[in-house]
Amino acid sequence: MRTNLKAGDRVRLLSMTDDPDPIPAGTTGTVAGVYPLSDWTQVDVDWDNGRSLMLSIPPDVVERLPADKTN
């Protein structure tokens, strides 16, 4: 699965269902790296709350924020 995210994009987490200690929905962060695999994409995000947990898309869902929106 391809994603249109790239390093430097700002994102807001909509859902992270498969992690036992997920990042809370609504948390924002900056994409640090995108690593496409065969049927999913791993996305490294520097979360604004200080946590470090990569996304697995799918099943995780984020929205890209407009360049001028930070919260």
mmCIF file as Biopython writes it, N, C-alpha, C and O atoms, coordinates in Angstrom:
data_model
#
loop_
_atom_site.group_PDB
_atom_site.id
_atom_site.type_symbol
_atom_site.label_atom_id
_atom_site.label_alt_id
_atom_site.label_comp_id
_atom_site.label_asym_id
_atom_site.label_entity_id
_atom_site.label_seq_id
_atom_site.pdbx_PDB_ins_code
_atom_site.Cartn_x
_atom_site.Cartn_y
_atom_site.Cartn_z
_atom_site.occupancy
_atom_site.B_iso_or_equiv
_atom_site.auth_seq_id
_atom_site.auth_asym_id
_atom_site.pdbx_PDB_model_num
ATOM 1   N N  . MET A ? 1  ? 0.847  -1.179 0.000  1.0 0.0 1  A 1 
ATOM 2   C CA . MET A ? 1  ? 0.000  0.000  0.000  1.0 0.0 1  A 1 
ATOM 3   C C  . MET A ? 1  ? 0.889  1.237  0.000  1.0 0.0 1  A 1 
ATOM 4   O O  . MET A ? 1  ? 1.773  1.375  0.846  1.0 0.0 1  A 1 
ATOM 5   N N  . ARG A ? 2  ? 0.660  2.101  -0.915 1.0 0.0 2  A 1 
ATOM 6   C CA . ARG A ? 2  ? 1.416  3.353  -1.019 1.0 0.0 2  A 1 
ATOM 7   C C  . ARG A ? 2  ? 0.736  4.452  -0.217 1.0 0.0 2  A 1 
ATOM 8   O O  . ARG A ? 2  ? -0.484 4.450  -0.047 1.0 0.0 2  A 1 
ATOM 9   N N  . THR A ? 3  ? 1.529  5.379  0.269  1.0 0.0 3  A 1 
ATOM 10  C CA . THR A ? 3  ? 1.004  6.556  0.953  1.0 0.0 3  A 1 
ATOM 11  C C  . THR A ? 3  ? 1.601  7.782  0.287  1.0 0.0 3  A 1 
ATOM 12  O O  . THR A ? 3  ? 2.687  7.716  -0.289 1.0 0.0 3  A 1 
ATOM 13  N N  . ASN A ? 4  ? 0.905  8.878  0.363  1.0 0.0 4  A 1 
ATOM 14  C CA . ASN A ? 4  ? 1.428  10.107 -0.232 1.0 0.0 4  A 1 
ATOM 15  C C  . ASN A ? 4  ? 2.176  10.959 0.786  1.0 0.0 4  A 1 
ATOM 16  O O  . ASN A ? 4  ? 2.480  12.122 0.521  1.0 0.0 4  A 1 
ATOM 17  N N  . LEU A ? 5  ? 2.473  10.385 1.950  1.0 0.0 5  A 1 
ATOM 18  C CA . LEU A ? 5  ? 3.221  11.125 2.966  1.0 0.0 5  A 1 
ATOM 19  C C  . LEU A ? 5  ? 4.696  11.179 2.597  1.0 0.0 5  A 1 
ATOM 20  O O  . LEU A ? 5  ? 5.221  10.295 1.920  1.0 0.0 5  A 1 
ATOM 21  N N  . LYS A ? 6  ? 5.352  12.243 3.062  1.0 0.0 6  A 1 
ATOM 22  C CA . LYS A ? 6  ? 6.799  12.374 2.861  1.0 0.0 6  A 1 
ATOM 23  C C  . LYS A ? 6  ? 7.394  13.033 4.088  1.0 0.0 6  A 1 
ATOM 24  O O  . LYS A ? 6  ? 6.684  13.658 4.876  1.0 0.0 6  A 1 
ATOM 25  N N  . ALA A ? 7  ? 8.702  12.891 4.246  1.0 0.0 7  A 1 
ATOM 26  C CA . ALA A ? 7  ? 9.396  13.497 5.388  1.0 0.0 7  A 1 
ATOM 27  C C  . ALA A ? 7  ? 9.108  14.991 5.426  1.0 0.0 7  A 1 
ATOM 28  O O  . ALA A ? 7  ? 9.139  15.671 4.400  1.0 0.0 7  A 1 
ATOM 29  N N  . GLY A ? 8  ? 8.827  15.490 6.626  1.0 0.0 8  A 1 
ATOM 30  C CA . GLY A ? 8  ? 8.529  16.905 6.823  1.0 0.0 8  A 1 
ATOM 31  C C  . GLY A ? 8  ? 7.045  17.205 6.887  1.0 0.0 8  A 1 
ATOM 32  O O  . GLY A ? 8  ? 6.657  18.269 7.369  1.0 0.0 8  A 1 
ATOM 33  N N  . ASP A ? 9  ? 6.194  16.286 6.408  1.0 0.0 9  A 1 
ATOM 34  C CA . ASP A ? 9  ? 4.748  16.500 6.487  1.0 0.0 9  A 1 
ATOM 35  C C  . ASP A ? 9  ? 4.302  16.508 7.941  1.0 0.0 9  A 1 
ATOM 36  O O  . ASP A ? 9  ? 4.825  15.766 8.773  1.0 0.0 9  A 1 
ATOM 37  N N  . ARG A ? 10 ? 3.327  17.358 8.229  1.0 0.0 10 A 1 
ATOM 38  C CA . ARG A ? 10 ? 2.690  17.360 9.541  1.0 0.0 10 A 1 
ATOM 39  C C  . ARG A ? 10 ? 1.446  16.481 9.446  1.0 0.0 10 A 1 
ATOM 40  O O  . ARG A ? 10 ? 0.689  16.561 8.478  1.0 0.0 10 A 1 
ATOM 41  N N  . VAL A ? 11 ? 1.245  15.642 10.463 1.0 0.0 11 A 1 
ATOM 42  C CA . VAL A ? 11 ? 0.108  14.721 10.470 1.0 0.0 11 A 1 
ATOM 43  C C  . VAL A ? 11 ? -0.603 14.752 11.815 1.0 0.0 11 A 1 
ATOM 44  O O  . VAL A ? 11 ? -0.041 15.137 12.841 1.0 0.0 11 A 1 
ATOM 45  N N  . ARG A ? 12 ? -1.879 14.325 11.766 1.0 0.0 12 A 1 
ATOM 46  C CA . ARG A ? 12 ? -2.671 14.124 12.978 1.0 0.0 12 A 1 
ATOM 47  C C  . ARG A ? 12 ? -3.155 12.674 12.944 1.0 0.0 12 A 1 
ATOM 48  O O  . ARG A ? 12 ? -3.704 12.217 11.942 1.0 0.0 12 A 1 
ATOM 49  N N  . LEU A ? 13 ? -2.948 11.964 14.041 1.0 0.0 13 A 1 
ATOM 50  C CA . LEU A ? 13 ? -3.369 10.569 14.123 1.0 0.0 13 A 1 
ATOM 51  C C  . LEU A ? 13 ? -4.883 10.485 14.264 1.0 0.0 13 A 1 
ATOM 52  O O  . LEU A ? 13 ? -5.473 11.141 15.123 1.0 0.0 13 A 1 
ATOM 53  N N  . LEU A ? 14 ? -5.509 9.670  13.412 1.0 0.0 14 A 1 
ATOM 54  C CA . LEU A ? 14 ? -6.944 9.421  13.510 1.0 0.0 14 A 1 
ATOM 55  C C  . LEU A ? 14 ? -7.226 8.120  14.246 1.0 0.0 14 A 1 
ATOM 56  O O  . LEU A ? 14 ? -8.154 8.058  15.052 1.0 0.0 14 A 1 
ATOM 57  N N  . SER A ? 15 ? -6.437 7.075  13.980 1.0 0.0 15 A 1 
ATOM 58  C CA . SER A ? 15 ? -6.615 5.818  14.718 1.0 0.0 15 A 1 
ATOM 59  C C  . SER A ? 15 ? -5.362 4.959  14.633 1.0 0.0 15 A 1 
ATOM 60  O O  . SER A ? 15 ? -4.653 4.941  13.626 1.0 0.0 15 A 1 
ATOM 61  N N  . MET A ? 16 ? -5.118 4.245  15.733 1.0 0.0 16 A 1 
ATOM 62  C CA . MET A ? 16 ? -4.023 3.278  15.827 1.0 0.0 16 A 1 
ATOM 63  C C  . MET A ? 16 ? -4.595 2.115  16.632 1.0 0.0 16 A 1 
ATOM 64  O O  . MET A ? 16 ? -4.585 2.135  17.863 1.0 0.0 16 A 1 
ATOM 65  N N  . THR A ? 17 ? -5.089 1.113  15.932 1.0 0.0 17 A 1 
ATOM 66  C CA . THR A ? 17 ? -5.866 0.065  16.600 1.0 0.0 17 A 1 
ATOM 67  C C  . THR A ? 17 ? -5.089 -1.176 16.987 1.0 0.0 17 A 1 
ATOM 68  O O  . THR A ? 17 ? -5.522 -1.907 17.877 1.0 0.0 17 A 1 
ATOM 69  N N  . ASP A ? 18 ? -3.953 -1.442 16.351 1.0 0.0 18 A 1 
ATOM 70  C CA . ASP A ? 18 ? -3.260 -2.707 16.585 1.0 0.0 18 A 1 
ATOM 71  C C  . ASP A ? 18 ? -2.092 -2.630 17.563 1.0 0.0 18 A 1 
ATOM 72  O O  . ASP A ? 18 ? -1.296 -3.566 17.641 1.0 0.0 18 A 1 
ATOM 73  N N  . ASP A ? 19 ? -1.975 -1.535 18.308 1.0 0.0 19 A 1 
ATOM 74  C CA . ASP A ? 19 ? -0.858 -1.392 19.250 1.0 0.0 19 A 1 
ATOM 75  C C  . ASP A ? 19 ? -1.386 -1.476 20.678 1.0 0.0 19 A 1 
ATOM 76  O O  . ASP A ? 19 ? -2.410 -0.862 20.977 1.0 0.0 19 A 1 
ATOM 77  N N  . PRO A ? 20 ? -0.722 -2.217 21.576 1.0 0.0 20 A 1 
ATOM 78  C CA . PRO A ? 20 ? -1.198 -2.322 22.963 1.0 0.0 20 A 1 
ATOM 79  C C  . PRO A ? 20 ? -1.099 -1.004 23.741 1.0 0.0 20 A 1 
ATOM 80  O O  . PRO A ? 20 ? -1.821 -0.822 24.720 1.0 0.0 20 A 1 
ATOM 81  N N  . ASP A ? 21 ? -0.232 -0.094 23.331 1.0 0.0 21 A 1 
ATOM 82  C CA . ASP A ? 21 ? -0.086 1.209  23.986 1.0 0.0 21 A 1 
ATOM 83  C C  . ASP A ? 21 ? -0.041 2.283  22.896 1.0 0.0 21 A 1 
ATOM 84  O O  . ASP A ? 21 ? 1.005  2.885  22.655 1.0 0.0 21 A 1 
ATOM 85  N N  . PRO A ? 22 ? -1.192 2.521  22.236 1.0 0.0 22 A 1 
ATOM 86  C CA . PRO A ? 22 ? -1.188 3.397  21.057 1.0 0.0 22 A 1 
ATOM 87  C C  . PRO A ? 22 ? -0.961 4.864  21.401 1.0 0.0 22 A 1 
ATOM 88  O O  . PRO A ? 22 ? -1.177 5.307  22.529 1.0 0.0 22 A 1 
ATOM 89  N N  . ILE A ? 23 ? -0.522 5.595  20.394 1.0 0.0 23 A 1 
ATOM 90  C CA . ILE A ? 23 ? -0.502 7.058  20.473 1.0 0.0 23 A 1 
ATOM 91  C C  . ILE A ? 23 ? -1.969 7.488  20.515 1.0 0.0 23 A 1 
ATOM 92  O O  . ILE A ? 23 ? -2.770 6.950  19.751 1.0 0.0 23 A 1 
ATOM 93  N N  . PRO A ? 24 ? -2.354 8.431  21.372 1.0 0.0 24 A 1 
ATOM 94  C CA . PRO A ? 24 ? -3.757 8.854  21.422 1.0 0.0 24 A 1 
ATOM 95  C C  . PRO A ? 24 ? -4.210 9.514  20.115 1.0 0.0 24 A 1 
ATOM 96  O O  . PRO A ? 24 ? -3.474 10.294 19.510 1.0 0.0 24 A 1 
ATOM 97  N N  . ALA A ? 25 ? -5.431 9.187  19.697 1.0 0.0 25 A 1 
ATOM 98  C CA . ALA A ? 25 ? -6.009 9.832  18.522 1.0 0.0 25 A 1 
ATOM 99  C C  . ALA A ? 25 ? -6.012 11.345 18.736 1.0 0.0 25 A 1 
ATOM 100 O O  . ALA A ? 25 ? -6.264 11.824 19.842 1.0 0.0 25 A 1 
ATOM 101 N N  . GLY A ? 26 ? -5.732 12.084 17.675 1.0 0.0 26 A 1 
ATOM 102 C CA . GLY A ? 26 ? -5.669 13.539 17.744 1.0 0.0 26 A 1 
ATOM 103 C C  . GLY A ? 26 ? -4.272 14.079 17.948 1.0 0.0 26 A 1 
ATOM 104 O O  . GLY A ? 26 ? -4.040 15.277 17.787 1.0 0.0 26 A 1 
ATOM 105 N N  . THR A ? 27 ? -3.327 13.202 18.304 1.0 0.0 27 A 1 
ATOM 106 C CA . THR A ? 27 ? -1.940 13.625 18.500 1.0 0.0 27 A 1 
ATOM 107 C C  . THR A ? 27 ? -1.335 14.030 17.158 1.0 0.0 27 A 1 
ATOM 108 O O  . THR A ? 27 ? -1.571 13.377 16.141 1.0 0.0 27 A 1 
ATOM 109 N N  . THR A ? 28 ? -0.558 15.107 17.162 1.0 0.0 28 A 1 
ATOM 110 C CA . THR A ? 28 ? 0.085  15.580 15.944 1.0 0.0 28 A 1 
ATOM 111 C C  . THR A ? 28 ? 1.583  15.295 15.999 1.0 0.0 28 A 1 
ATOM 112 O O  . THR A ? 28 ? 2.158  15.083 17.066 1.0 0.0 28 A 1 
ATOM 113 N N  . GLY A ? 29 ? 2.197  15.296 14.816 1.0 0.0 29 A 1 
ATOM 114 C CA . GLY A ? 29 ? 3.625  15.061 14.732 1.0 0.0 29 A 1 
ATOM 115 C C  . GLY A ? 29 ? 4.142  15.380 13.346 1.0 0.0 29 A 1 
ATOM 116 O O  . GLY A ? 29 ? 3.389  15.780 12.459 1.0 0.0 29 A 1 
ATOM 117 N N  . THR A ? 30 ? 5.451  15.195 13.175 1.0 0.0 30 A 1 
ATOM 118 C CA . THR A ? 30 ? 6.124  15.463 11.907 1.0 0.0 30 A 1 
ATOM 119 C C  . THR A ? 30 ? 6.713  14.170 11.373 1.0 0.0 30 A 1 
ATOM 120 O O  . THR A ? 30 ? 7.408  13.452 12.092 1.0 0.0 30 A 1 
ATOM 121 N N  . VAL A ? 31 ? 6.433  13.875 10.111 1.0 0.0 31 A 1 
ATOM 122 C CA . VAL A ? 31 ? 6.948  12.661 9.484  1.0 0.0 31 A 1 
ATOM 123 C C  . VAL A ? 31 ? 8.466  12.778 9.344  1.0 0.0 31 A 1 
ATOM 124 O O  . VAL A ? 31 ? 8.974  13.746 8.778  1.0 0.0 31 A 1 
ATOM 125 N N  . ALA A ? 32 ? 9.183  11.781 9.866  1.0 0.0 32 A 1 
ATOM 126 C CA . ALA A ? 32 ? 10.645 11.753 9.782  1.0 0.0 32 A 1 
ATOM 127 C C  . ALA A ? 32 ? 11.124 10.864 8.644  1.0 0.0 32 A 1 
ATOM 128 O O  . ALA A ? 32 ? 12.202 11.089 8.094  1.0 0.0 32 A 1 
ATOM 129 N N  . GLY A ? 33 ? 10.332 9.855  8.285  1.0 0.0 33 A 1 
ATOM 130 C CA . GLY A ? 33 ? 10.728 8.948  7.213  1.0 0.0 33 A 1 
ATOM 131 C C  . GLY A ? 33 ? 9.565  8.080  6.792  1.0 0.0 33 A 1 
ATOM 132 O O  . GLY A ? 33 ? 8.659  7.813  7.581  1.0 0.0 33 A 1 
ATOM 133 N N  . VAL A ? 34 ? 9.590  7.635  5.536  1.0 0.0 34 A 1 
ATOM 134 C CA . VAL A ? 34 ? 8.539  6.780  4.982  1.0 0.0 34 A 1 
ATOM 135 C C  . VAL A ? 34 ? 9.221  5.580  4.332  1.0 0.0 34 A 1 
ATOM 136 O O  . VAL A ? 34 ? 10.118 5.741  3.505  1.0 0.0 34 A 1 
ATOM 137 N N  . TYR A ? 35 ? 8.791  4.377  4.709  1.0 0.0 35 A 1 
ATOM 138 C CA . TYR A ? 35 ? 9.434  3.150  4.263  1.0 0.0 35 A 1 
ATOM 139 C C  . TYR A ? 35 ? 8.398  2.195  3.664  1.0 0.0 35 A 1 
ATOM 140 O O  . TYR A ? 35 ? 7.832  1.377  4.389  1.0 0.0 35 A 1 
ATOM 141 N N  . PRO A ? 36 ? 8.139  2.284  2.346  1.0 0.0 36 A 1 
ATOM 142 C CA . PRO A ? 36 ? 7.153  1.408  1.710  1.0 0.0 36 A 1 
ATOM 143 C C  . PRO A ? 36 ? 7.633  -0.042 1.696  1.0 0.0 36 A 1 
ATOM 144 O O  . PRO A ? 36 ? 8.791  -0.320 1.387  1.0 0.0 36 A 1 
ATOM 145 N N  . LEU A ? 37 ? 6.740  -0.948 2.031  1.0 0.0 37 A 1 
ATOM 146 C CA . LEU A ? 37 ? 6.994  -2.379 1.963  1.0 0.0 37 A 1 
ATOM 147 C C  . LEU A ? 37 ? 6.002  -2.969 0.967  1.0 0.0 37 A 1 
ATOM 148 O O  . LEU A ? 37 ? 5.302  -2.215 0.292  1.0 0.0 37 A 1 
ATOM 149 N N  . SER A ? 38 ? 5.921  -4.267 0.856  1.0 0.0 38 A 1 
ATOM 150 C CA . SER A ? 38 ? 5.106  -4.869 -0.209 1.0 0.0 38 A 1 
ATOM 151 C C  . SER A ? 38 ? 3.626  -4.504 -0.115 1.0 0.0 38 A 1 
ATOM 152 O O  . SER A ? 38 ? 3.045  -4.062 -1.106 1.0 0.0 38 A 1 
ATOM 153 N N  . ASP A ? 39 ? 3.002  -4.678 1.047  1.0 0.0 39 A 1 
ATOM 154 C CA . ASP A ? 39 ? 1.573  -4.394 1.139  1.0 0.0 39 A 1 
ATOM 155 C C  . ASP A ? 39 ? 1.217  -3.437 2.276  1.0 0.0 39 A 1 
ATOM 156 O O  . ASP A ? 39 ? 0.051  -3.324 2.654  1.0 0.0 39 A 1 
ATOM 157 N N  . TRP A ? 40 ? 2.199  -2.766 2.807  1.0 0.0 40 A 1 
ATOM 158 C CA . TRP A ? 40 ? 1.964  -1.756 3.844  1.0 0.0 40 A 1 
ATOM 159 C C  . TRP A ? 40 ? 3.133  -0.794 3.843  1.0 0.0 40 A 1 
ATOM 160 O O  . TRP A ? 40 ? 4.153  -1.040 3.201  1.0 0.0 40 A 1 
ATOM 161 N N  . THR A ? 41 ? 2.978  0.310  4.572  1.0 0.0 41 A 1 
ATOM 162 C CA . THR A ? 41 ? 4.030  1.329  4.648  1.0 0.0 41 A 1 
ATOM 163 C C  . THR A ? 41 ? 4.312  1.646  6.106  1.0 0.0 41 A 1 
ATOM 164 O O  . THR A ? 41 ? 3.390  1.858  6.894  1.0 0.0 41 A 1 
ATOM 165 N N  . GLN A ? 42 ? 5.588  1.678  6.458  1.0 0.0 42 A 1 
ATOM 166 C CA . GLN A ? 42 ? 6.002  2.074  7.797  1.0 0.0 42 A 1 
ATOM 167 C C  . GLN A ? 42 ? 6.346  3.559  7.745  1.0 0.0 42 A 1 
ATOM 168 O O  . GLN A ? 42 ? 7.102  3.999  6.879  1.0 0.0 42 A 1 
ATOM 169 N N  . VAL A ? 43 ? 5.783  4.329  8.683  1.0 0.0 43 A 1 
ATOM 170 C CA . VAL A ? 43 ? 5.997  5.772  8.708  1.0 0.0 43 A 1 
ATOM 171 C C  . VAL A ? 43 ? 6.561  6.153  10.066 1.0 0.0 43 A 1 
ATOM 172 O O  . VAL A ? 43 ? 5.920  5.935  11.094 1.0 0.0 43 A 1 
ATOM 173 N N  . ASP A ? 44 ? 7.756  6.721  10.070 1.0 0.0 44 A 1 
ATOM 174 C CA . ASP A ? 44 ? 8.418  7.185  11.290 1.0 0.0 44 A 1 
ATOM 175 C C  . ASP A ? 44 ? 7.954  8.613  11.553 1.0 0.0 44 A 1 
ATOM 176 O O  . ASP A ? 44 ? 8.119  9.494  10.709 1.0 0.0 44 A 1 
ATOM 177 N N  . VAL A ? 45 ? 7.367  8.836  12.736 1.0 0.0 45 A 1 
ATOM 178 C CA . VAL A ? 45 ? 6.828  10.150 13.083 1.0 0.0 45 A 1 
ATOM 179 C C  . VAL A ? 45 ? 7.468  10.643 14.372 1.0 0.0 45 A 1 
ATOM 180 O O  . VAL A ? 45 ? 7.574  9.896  15.344 1.0 0.0 45 A 1 
ATOM 181 N N  . ASP A ? 46 ? 7.894  11.898 14.379 1.0 0.0 46 A 1 
ATOM 182 C CA . ASP A ? 46 ? 8.328  12.554 15.611 1.0 0.0 46 A 1 
ATOM 183 C C  . ASP A ? 46 ? 7.080  13.185 16.226 1.0 0.0 46 A 1 
ATOM 184 O O  . ASP A ? 46 ? 6.673  14.281 15.840 1.0 0.0 46 A 1 
ATOM 185 N N  . TRP A ? 47 ? 6.481  12.484 17.185 1.0 0.0 47 A 1 
ATOM 186 C CA . TRP A ? 47 ? 5.227  12.937 17.788 1.0 0.0 47 A 1 
ATOM 187 C C  . TRP A ? 47 ? 5.471  14.130 18.705 1.0 0.0 47 A 1 
ATOM 188 O O  . TRP A ? 47 ? 6.477  14.186 19.412 1.0 0.0 47 A 1 
ATOM 189 N N  . ASP A ? 48 ? 4.547  15.075 18.686 1.0 0.0 48 A 1 
ATOM 190 C CA . ASP A ? 48 ? 4.682  16.287 19.495 1.0 0.0 48 A 1 
ATOM 191 C C  . ASP A ? 48 ? 4.623  16.011 20.997 1.0 0.0 48 A 1 
ATOM 192 O O  . ASP A ? 48 ? 5.087  16.828 21.792 1.0 0.0 48 A 1 
ATOM 193 N N  . ASN A ? 49 ? 4.058  14.869 21.392 1.0 0.0 49 A 1 
ATOM 194 C CA . ASN A ? 49 ? 3.987  14.535 22.818 1.0 0.0 49 A 1 
ATOM 195 C C  . ASN A ? 49 ? 5.258  13.851 23.319 1.0 0.0 49 A 1 
ATOM 196 O O  . ASN A ? 49 ? 5.328  13.451 24.481 1.0 0.0 49 A 1 
ATOM 197 N N  . GLY A ? 50 ? 6.271  13.713 22.444 1.0 0.0 50 A 1 
ATOM 198 C CA . GLY A ? 50 ? 7.544  13.131 22.855 1.0 0.0 50 A 1 
ATOM 199 C C  . GLY A ? 50 ? 7.650  11.628 22.663 1.0 0.0 50 A 1 
ATOM 200 O O  . GLY A ? 50 ? 8.739  11.070 22.795 1.0 0.0 50 A 1 
ATOM 201 N N  . ARG A ? 51 ? 6.547  10.959 22.354 1.0 0.0 51 A 1 
ATOM 202 C CA . ARG A ? 51 ? 6.595  9.511  22.125 1.0 0.0 51 A 1 
ATOM 203 C C  . ARG A ? 51 ? 7.265  9.207  20.795 1.0 0.0 51 A 1 
ATOM 204 O O  . ARG A ? 51 ? 7.278  10.034 19.883 1.0 0.0 51 A 1 
ATOM 205 N N  . SER A ? 52 ? 7.812  8.019  20.705 1.0 0.0 52 A 1 
ATOM 206 C CA . SER A ? 52 ? 8.371  7.569  19.437 1.0 0.0 52 A 1 
ATOM 207 C C  . SER A ? 52 ? 7.768  6.210  19.130 1.0 0.0 52 A 1 
ATOM 208 O O  . SER A ? 52 ? 8.133  5.198  19.729 1.0 0.0 52 A 1 
ATOM 209 N N  . LEU A ? 53 ? 6.834  6.208  18.181 1.0 0.0 53 A 1 
ATOM 210 C CA . LEU A ? 53 ? 6.182  4.981  17.768 1.0 0.0 53 A 1 
ATOM 211 C C  . LEU A ? 53 ? 5.843  5.128  16.289 1.0 0.0 53 A 1 
ATOM 212 O O  . LEU A ? 53 ? 5.153  6.064  15.885 1.0 0.0 53 A 1 
ATOM 213 N N  . MET A ? 54 ? 6.343  4.182  15.486 1.0 0.0 54 A 1 
ATOM 214 C CA . MET A ? 54 ? 6.095  4.247  14.048 1.0 0.0 54 A 1 
ATOM 215 C C  . MET A ? 54 ? 4.667  3.842  13.724 1.0 0.0 54 A 1 
ATOM 216 O O  . MET A ? 54 ? 4.031  3.085  14.458 1.0 0.0 54 A 1 
ATOM 217 N N  . LEU A ? 55 ? 4.183  4.363  12.612 1.0 0.0 55 A 1 
ATOM 218 C CA . LEU A ? 55 ? 2.879  3.974  12.089 1.0 0.0 55 A 1 
ATOM 219 C C  . LEU A ? 55 ? 3.046  2.797  11.143 1.0 0.0 55 A 1 
ATOM 220 O O  . LEU A ? 55 ? 4.080  2.655  10.490 1.0 0.0 55 A 1 
ATOM 221 N N  . SER A ? 56 ? 2.031  1.962  11.074 1.0 0.0 56 A 1 
ATOM 222 C CA . SER A ? 56 ? 1.920  0.911  10.071 1.0 0.0 56 A 1 
ATOM 223 C C  . SER A ? 56 ? 0.646  1.208  9.290  1.0 0.0 56 A 1 
ATOM 224 O O  . SER A ? 56 ? -0.459 1.083  9.817  1.0 0.0 56 A 1 
ATOM 225 N N  . ILE A ? 57 ? 0.808  1.604  8.027  1.0 0.0 57 A 1 
ATOM 226 C CA . ILE A ? 57 ? -0.348 1.984  7.214  1.0 0.0 57 A 1 
ATOM 227 C C  . ILE A ? 57 ? -0.541 0.937  6.124  1.0 0.0 57 A 1 
ATOM 228 O O  . ILE A ? 57 ? 0.391  0.731  5.347  1.0 0.0 57 A 1 
ATOM 229 N N  . PRO A ? 58 ? -1.698 0.251  6.009  1.0 0.0 58 A 1 
ATOM 230 C CA . PRO A ? 58 ? -2.701 0.167  7.053  1.0 0.0 58 A 1 
ATOM 231 C C  . PRO A ? 58 ? -2.229 -0.723 8.202  1.0 0.0 58 A 1 
ATOM 232 O O  . PRO A ? 58 ? -1.222 -1.411 8.032  1.0 0.0 58 A 1 
ATOM 233 N N  . PRO A ? 59 ? -2.865 -0.752 9.314  1.0 0.0 59 A 1 
ATOM 234 C CA . PRO A ? 59 ? -4.194 -0.284 9.661  1.0 0.0 59 A 1 
ATOM 235 C C  . PRO A ? 59 ? -4.239 1.123  10.254 1.0 0.0 59 A 1 
ATOM 236 O O  . PRO A ? 59 ? -5.321 1.701  10.355 1.0 0.0 59 A 1 
ATOM 237 N N  . ASP A ? 60 ? -3.088 1.694  10.651 1.0 0.0 60 A 1 
ATOM 238 C CA . ASP A ? 60 ? -3.110 3.028  11.255 1.0 0.0 60 A 1 
ATOM 239 C C  . ASP A ? 60 ? -3.583 4.056  10.234 1.0 0.0 60 A 1 
ATOM 240 O O  . ASP A ? 60 ? -3.345 3.916  9.034  1.0 0.0 60 A 1 
ATOM 241 N N  . VAL A ? 61 ? -4.262 5.100  10.736 1.0 0.0 61 A 1 
ATOM 242 C CA . VAL A ? 61 ? -4.823 6.120  9.856  1.0 0.0 61 A 1 
ATOM 243 C C  . VAL A ? 61 ? -4.416 7.499  10.370 1.0 0.0 61 A 1 
ATOM 244 O O  . VAL A ? 61 ? -4.607 7.815  11.544 1.0 0.0 61 A 1 
ATOM 245 N N  . VAL A ? 62 ? -3.853 8.320  9.475  1.0 0.0 62 A 1 
ATOM 246 C CA . VAL A ? 62 ? -3.508 9.702  9.800  1.0 0.0 62 A 1 
ATOM 247 C C  . VAL A ? 62 ? -4.056 10.622 8.718  1.0 0.0 62 A 1 
ATOM 248 O O  . VAL A ? 62 ? -4.372 10.186 7.611  1.0 0.0 62 A 1 
ATOM 249 N N  . GLU A ? 63 ? -4.161 11.894 9.057  1.0 0.0 63 A 1 
ATOM 250 C CA . GLU A ? 63 ? -4.471 12.901 8.053  1.0 0.0 63 A 1 
ATOM 251 C C  . GLU A ? 63 ? -3.291 13.852 7.966  1.0 0.0 63 A 1 
ATOM 252 O O  . GLU A ? 63 ? -2.696 14.224 8.977  1.0 0.0 63 A 1 
ATOM 253 N N  . ARG A ? 64 ? -2.966 14.237 6.744  1.0 0.0 64 A 1 
ATOM 254 C CA . ARG A ? 64 ? -1.901 15.221 6.555  1.0 0.0 64 A 1 
ATOM 255 C C  . ARG A ? 64 ? -2.500 16.589 6.827  1.0 0.0 64 A 1 
ATOM 256 O O  . ARG A ? 64 ? -3.583 16.913 6.340  1.0 0.0 64 A 1 
ATOM 257 N N  . LEU A ? 65 ? -1.787 17.389 7.611  1.0 0.0 65 A 1 
ATOM 258 C CA . LEU A ? 65 ? -2.250 18.728 7.940  1.0 0.0 65 A 1 
ATOM 259 C C  . LEU A ? 65 ? -1.741 19.721 6.894  1.0 0.0 65 A 1 
ATOM 260 O O  . LEU A ? 65 ? -0.676 19.525 6.309  1.0 0.0 65 A 1 
ATOM 261 N N  . PRO A ? 66 ? -2.501 20.773 6.667  1.0 0.0 66 A 1 
ATOM 262 C CA . PRO A ? 66 ? -2.008 21.820 5.763  1.0 0.0 66 A 1 
ATOM 263 C C  . PRO A ? 66 ? -0.678 22.364 6.278  1.0 0.0 66 A 1 
ATOM 264 O O  . PRO A ? 66 ? -0.433 22.381 7.485  1.0 0.0 66 A 1 
ATOM 265 N N  . ALA A ? 67 ? 0.166  22.802 5.370  1.0 0.0 67 A 1 
ATOM 266 C CA . ALA A ? 67 ? 1.515  23.254 5.739  1.0 0.0 67 A 1 
ATOM 267 C C  . ALA A ? 67 ? 1.505  24.355 6.789  1.0 0.0 67 A 1 
ATOM 268 O O  . ALA A ? 67 ? 2.436  24.437 7.590  1.0 0.0 67 A 1 
ATOM 269 N N  . ASP A ? 68 ? 0.488  25.197 6.811  1.0 0.0 68 A 1 
ATOM 270 C CA . ASP A ? 68 ? 0.476  26.306 7.771  1.0 0.0 68 A 1 
ATOM 271 C C  . ASP A ? 68 ? -0.245 25.962 9.063  1.0 0.0 68 A 1 
ATOM 272 O O  . ASP A ? 68 ? -0.327 26.814 9.949  1.0 0.0 68 A 1 
ATOM 273 N N  . LYS A ? 69 ? -0.776 24.739 9.212  1.0 0.0 69 A 1 
ATOM 274 C CA . LYS A ? 69 ? -1.511 24.352 10.417 1.0 0.0 69 A 1 
ATOM 275 C C  . LYS A ? 69 ? -0.636 23.452 11.270 1.0 0.0 69 A 1 
ATOM 276 O O  . LYS A ? 69 ? -0.157 22.425 10.788 1.0 0.0 69 A 1 
ATOM 277 N N  . THR A ? 70 ? -0.415 23.819 12.539 1.0 0.0 70 A 1 
ATOM 278 C CA . THR A ? 70 ? 0.448  23.018 13.403 1.0 0.0 70 A 1 
ATOM 279 C C  . THR A ? 70 ? -0.307 22.354 14.544 1.0 0.0 70 A 1 
ATOM 280 O O  . THR A ? 70 ? 0.256  21.464 15.181 1.0 0.0 70 A 1 
ATOM 281 N N  . ASN A ? 71 ? -1.533 22.726 14.839 1.0 0.0 71 A 1 
ATOM 282 C CA . ASN A ? 71 ? -2.283 22.075 15.925 1.0 0.0 71 A 1 
ATOM 283 C C  . ASN A ? 71 ? -3.615 21.640 15.396 1.0 0.0 71 A 1 
ATOM 284 O O  . ASN A ? 71 ? -4.416 21.068 16.135 1.0 0.0 71 A 1 
#
